[in-house]
Amino acid sequence: MTTGSLAIPLGIFVGAGTGGLLRYWLGGFVQSLHGSAFPLGTMAVNISGCLAMGYLAAQWSGPGAIRADVKAMILIGVLGGYTTFSAFGQDTLTLVQAGQWLRAAGYAIGSVALSLAAVWLGASLAGKQATI
């Protein structure tokens, strides 16, 4: 590998750590405001991450829009480390195991529907179609 070929993997690595810290702080903050009965912190992170993904992927689409290493660092690294669909799965399972089927269904359906809507909204705000 040459030095230039390391820029993208290193950017993704640094971005993922940054995204993970943002997820920890924002998710914890939102959850602290609303208690632990519903995993709103995880949901807020997923929806805001999808909004950012839709907007930035659309805004940065096309040739010469942004350097490939910066795009990878933000879209794959930061947003990949930031969004939490593995935590989403665990939160849903915890609700199911606690017998809270209605909350689990509302959480799963709401998370998926609102995250997809957020990606669409982000791309719409950018005035383009989202492509990664």
N, C-alpha and C positions, 0 to 999 in steps of 0.2 A: 504494500500500500504506500502510496505517496502521501505527503502531508495534506494535499488538497483532498484526497479521498477520505481522510479522517474527519473532515469538517462536518459532514452530515451526521455520522454516528456520534461524534462527540457533542454536537449540538442537540441531538435527540436525547442523549444521556443527561446533559445539563437541564434541558427543558423538562424532562420527565420528573426530575427531582424538584424543580420549581413548581410544576403543576401539582405534585403530590403535597407539597407544603401549602399551596393555595387551597387545595381540597380540604386538608386537615383544618386550616384556620377558618375558612368560610363555612364548611359543613358543621364544624363545632360551634361556631358563633350562631348560626341559624338554629341549630338544635337546642342550644342553651336558651334561646328565646321562647321555644315552643314545647319544651319538655321531651320526654322520651316515649310517649304513647304512639307516635307516628314518626317514621324516619324522614322528616321534612328536610333536614340538613343534606342528606344524600340526594334527595329529589331536587333540591335547589341547585346543587352542584351539577347534576346531570343536565338539567334544563338550561342553565346558564352556559355550560360547556357546549351543548348542542347549538345554542344561539350563536356563540362565538365561532364555532366550527362553520356553520352555515354562512355567516357573514364573511369571515376571513377567507374561506375557501373560494367563495364566489368573487370577492373583491380581488383576490390574488390570482384568478384564473387567467389563462392566456399567456402568450409569449412575452417575456420580459417584464412581467408584472412585479415580480419580487425574486430575489436570489433563491435558488433551490435549497441552499443550506439553511437559510432563515425560515423559509416556508416549512421545511421538515422539522426544524427545531420547535416552531410554534404549533403547527397542526398535529404532528406525530408526538413530539416530546411533551410540550406544555399541556396541550389539551388531552393527550393520551394519558398523561400522569394525573391530570385534574379530574376527568370524568371517572365515574365510579360504578360501572355496571357490575363489577364483581361484588361490591358492597351492596348494590341494589338486590342482587340475588340472595345474599345472606340476610338482608333486612326482610325481604319477602318471606323467606323460609322461617325466620324467627316469628313473624306474625302468624304464619300458618301453624307452627308448632305450639303457639300460645292459644290456638283455637280462635284467632281473630280473622276468620275467613273473609269477612266483608272488608275489613281494613286492608288485608293482603291484596284482595282483588282490586280495590280502589287505588292502592299504591302502585300495583303493577300496571294496570291499565292507564292510570294518570301519568305515571313516569314515561311510559312508551309514547302515548299520544302527545303529551306536552313536549317531550324531547323532539319528536318528529316535527311538530309544529314549530318549535324553536329553530330547528335547522332551516326549515322553509322560510320563516320570518327573517332569519339572519341573511339568507341569500336574497330575499326580496329587498331588504334594507340596502343591500349592496347593489341592487339593481341588476343582478346577474343570476345565472344558474350555478349552483354549488358543484365544483369538481375538485377533487383532491389529487 
